[in-house]
Amino acid sequence: MKQNRAGRAIVFDFGKVLLDWDVRYLYRNYFPDAQSLENFLVEIDFYEWNNRHDSHTSLGAGIEEQVIKYPHWENLIRLYDAYYPLSLRGAIEGSVRILDQLYEQGQPLYGLSNFNSAKFASIKPQYPFFEYFDAIVLSGDTGVVKPNPKIFQILLKRIERVAADCIFIDDSLLNVQSALELGFDAILFRSPELLADDLNDRGFNLVLND
């Protein structure tokens, strides 16, 4: 862990807050239309499955379990492991600009994300801003996924903070509600512009447009 800096801890989720992730980016070229893709995601219960393998270091076991359940979709299920980076369009520019400014201001920054450990390790080098974080807690390392309160408690123990000292930012309402119940100040991410407004309302000085 890097040396803690003074000030309230700002805790970022990664997917859909700092990283433009959507599994549809990967799969859309394999279906004739958007509804067919949505039907596929529903049939294989993609988001529940994704949540489960986010709590493990490797995707391997989860892939095999899913193939057994849906053998007729085996090829597409295996694509998610083989071509995971195609589900990412890169960083969300406005969010990273906010992160840059917070880092330059010396704010303590932390990450708390539902993220498979191996997949995070594979994409981390592409995004230098991950070096801004004093500590990162991943579901894949802890075996616990948000909104389970345990992962928030693991974070607090790791960074030696109490919840009231932390501002938590996440795109999931369930995750935000869980954080609020534990005593965090929590922000539901909707866009970089609104995030800047929410943080400025809390006393930060952030500018997205010169």
C-alpha positions as CSV (number, residue, x, y, z in Angstrom):
1,M,0.0,0.0,0.0
2,K,1.2,3.5,-0.8
3,Q,1.6,6.0,2.0
4,N,-1.9,7.3,3.1
5,R,-2.5,11.0,2.4
6,A,-4.6,13.3,4.4
7,G,-8.3,13.9,3.6
8,R,-11.4,11.8,3.0
9,A,-10.8,8.5,1.2
10,I,-12.4,8.4,-2.2
11,V,-13.2,4.8,-3.3
12,F,-13.9,4.1,-7.0
13,D,-15.6,1.1,-8.6
14,F,-14.0,0.3,-11.9
15,G,-16.4,-1.2,-14.5
16,K,-18.8,1.4,-16.0
17,V,-17.2,4.1,-13.7
18,L,-13.6,4.3,-14.9
19,L,-13.7,1.6,-17.6
20,D,-16.3,1.4,-20.4
21,W,-17.2,-2.3,-20.0
22,D,-20.2,-4.0,-21.6
23,V,-20.3,-7.6,-22.6
24,R,-22.4,-6.6,-25.6
25,Y,-19.3,-5.1,-27.2
26,L,-17.8,-8.6,-27.4
27,Y,-21.0,-10.5,-28.4
28,R,-22.9,-8.2,-30.7
29,N,-21.2,-9.4,-33.9
30,Y,-22.3,-12.9,-33.3
31,F,-26.1,-12.2,-33.3
32,P,-28.3,-10.9,-36.1
33,D,-30.0,-8.2,-33.9
34,A,-29.9,-6.7,-30.5
35,Q,-32.9,-8.7,-29.2
36,S,-31.2,-12.0,-30.1
37,L,-28.2,-11.0,-28.0
38,E,-30.4,-10.0,-25.1
39,N,-32.2,-13.3,-25.3
40,F,-28.8,-15.1,-25.1
41,L,-27.7,-13.1,-22.1
42,V,-30.9,-13.9,-20.3
43,E,-30.9,-17.6,-21.2
44,I,-27.4,-18.2,-19.8
45,D,-28.1,-15.9,-16.9
46,F,-24.9,-14.0,-17.8
47,Y,-24.9,-11.4,-15.0
48,E,-25.4,-13.9,-12.2
49,W,-22.6,-16.1,-13.8
50,N,-20.4,-13.1,-14.2
51,N,-21.0,-12.1,-10.6
52,R,-19.9,-15.7,-9.5
53,H,-16.7,-15.8,-11.5
54,D,-15.8,-12.3,-10.3
55,S,-15.4,-13.9,-6.9
56,H,-12.6,-16.2,-8.1
57,T,-9.1,-15.8,-9.3
58,S,-9.6,-17.8,-12.6
59,L,-12.4,-18.0,-15.0
60,G,-11.7,-21.6,-15.9
61,A,-13.9,-23.4,-13.5
62,G,-16.8,-21.0,-14.1
63,I,-16.5,-21.5,-17.9
64,E,-16.7,-25.2,-17.6
65,E,-19.7,-25.1,-15.2
66,Q,-21.5,-22.8,-17.7
67,V,-20.7,-25.0,-20.7
68,I,-22.2,-28.1,-18.9
69,K,-25.4,-26.1,-18.2
70,Y,-25.6,-24.6,-21.7
71,P,-23.7,-26.9,-24.1
72,H,-25.4,-25.5,-27.2
73,W,-23.8,-22.1,-26.4
74,E,-20.3,-23.5,-25.7
75,N,-18.5,-21.6,-28.3
76,L,-19.9,-18.3,-27.2
77,I,-19.4,-19.0,-23.6
78,R,-15.7,-19.7,-24.2
79,L,-15.4,-16.5,-26.1
80,Y,-15.8,-14.5,-22.9
81,D,-12.7,-16.0,-21.5
82,A,-10.6,-16.0,-24.7
83,Y,-11.6,-12.5,-25.9
84,Y,-12.5,-10.7,-22.6
85,P,-10.6,-7.5,-23.7
86,L,-13.2,-7.0,-26.4
87,S,-15.8,-6.3,-23.8
88,L,-13.9,-3.1,-22.9
89,R,-13.9,0.0,-25.0
90,G,-11.3,1.7,-22.9
91,A,-11.3,4.3,-20.2
92,I,-14.2,6.6,-19.6
93,E,-12.4,9.9,-20.4
94,G,-14.4,12.2,-18.1
95,S,-14.1,9.9,-15.1
96,V,-10.3,9.6,-15.6
97,R,-10.0,13.4,-15.9
98,I,-11.7,13.6,-12.5
99,L,-9.4,10.9,-11.1
100,D,-6.4,12.8,-12.5
101,Q,-7.4,16.0,-10.7
102,L,-8.1,14.2,-7.4
103,Y,-4.7,12.6,-7.6
104,E,-3.0,15.9,-8.4
105,Q,-4.8,17.4,-5.4
106,G,-3.3,14.8,-3.2
107,Q,-6.6,13.0,-2.3
108,P,-6.4,9.5,-0.9
109,L,-7.7,7.1,-3.7
110,Y,-8.8,3.5,-3.4
111,G,-10.4,0.9,-5.6
112,L,-13.2,-1.5,-4.7
113,S,-14.4,-3.6,-7.7
114,N,-16.1,-6.8,-8.6
115,F,-13.4,-8.0,-10.9
116,N,-11.9,-11.4,-11.7
117,S,-8.3,-11.3,-10.5
118,A,-6.7,-12.7,-13.7
119,K,-8.7,-10.5,-16.0
120,F,-7.8,-7.4,-14.0
121,A,-4.1,-8.4,-14.1
122,S,-4.3,-8.8,-17.9
123,I,-5.8,-5.3,-18.5
124,K,-4.2,-3.2,-15.7
125,P,-1.0,-2.4,-17.6
126,Q,-3.0,-0.6,-20.3
127,Y,-4.3,1.9,-17.9
128,P,-1.7,4.0,-16.0
129,F,-4.3,5.6,-13.8
130,F,-4.5,2.4,-11.7
131,E,-1.2,3.5,-10.2
132,Y,-3.0,6.4,-8.6
133,F,-4.7,4.1,-6.1
134,D,-3.2,3.6,-2.6
135,A,-4.9,0.2,-2.4
136,I,-7.2,-1.9,-4.6
137,V,-9.6,-4.5,-3.2
138,L,-11.0,-6.9,-5.8
139,S,-13.7,-9.5,-5.4
140,G,-11.5,-12.0,-7.1
141,D,-8.9,-11.7,-4.4
142,T,-11.3,-11.7,-1.5
143,G,-13.9,-14.3,-2.7
144,V,-16.7,-11.8,-1.8
145,V,-18.6,-9.6,-4.2
146,K,-20.5,-6.3,-3.8
147,P,-23.1,-5.6,-2.4
148,N,-22.0,-8.1,0.3
149,P,-21.1,-5.9,3.3
150,K,-18.0,-8.1,4.0
151,I,-16.1,-6.7,1.0
152,F,-16.6,-3.2,2.3
153,Q,-15.4,-4.3,5.7
154,I,-12.3,-5.9,4.1
155,L,-11.6,-2.6,2.4
156,L,-11.9,-0.6,5.6
157,K,-9.6,-2.9,7.4
158,R,-7.1,-2.8,4.6
159,I,-7.0,1.0,4.4
160,E,-7.4,1.6,8.2
161,R,-10.4,3.9,7.8
162,V,-13.9,4.1,9.1
163,A,-16.8,4.2,6.7
164,A,-17.7,7.8,7.6
165,D,-14.3,8.9,6.3
166,C,-14.9,7.4,2.9
167,I,-16.7,8.5,-0.3
168,F,-17.8,5.5,-2.3
169,I,-18.6,5.8,-6.1
170,D,-20.4,3.0,-8.0
171,D,-22.7,2.6,-10.9
172,S,-24.8,0.0,-9.1
173,L,-27.7,1.2,-6.9
174,L,-27.5,-2.0,-4.8
175,N,-23.8,-1.4,-4.1
176,V,-24.4,2.2,-3.2
177,Q,-27.2,1.2,-0.9
178,S,-25.1,-1.4,0.8
179,A,-22.3,1.2,1.3
180,L,-24.8,3.8,2.8
181,E,-26.1,1.2,5.2
182,L,-22.5,0.7,6.5
183,G,-22.0,4.5,7.0
184,F,-20.2,5.4,3.8
185,D,-21.0,8.6,2.0
186,A,-21.9,7.1,-1.4
187,I,-22.5,8.4,-4.9
188,L,-24.4,6.7,-7.6
189,F,-22.4,7.2,-10.8
190,R,-24.5,8.3,-13.7
191,S,-22.0,10.3,-15.8
192,P,-18.6,12.1,-15.3
193,E,-20.4,15.4,-15.4
194,L,-22.8,14.5,-12.6
195,L,-20.0,12.9,-10.6
196,A,-18.0,16.1,-10.8
197,D,-21.0,18.0,-9.5
198,D,-21.5,15.5,-6.7
199,L,-17.9,15.8,-5.6
200,N,-17.8,19.5,-5.9
201,D,-20.9,19.7,-3.7
202,R,-18.7,17.9,-1.1
203,G,-16.0,20.5,-1.3
204,F,-13.8,19.4,-4.1
205,N,-12.6,21.6,-6.9
206,L,-13.0,19.7,-10.2
207,V,-13.3,21.0,-13.7
208,L,-14.3,18.8,-16.7
209,N,-14.4,21.5,-19.3
210,D,-11.8,24.3,-19.6
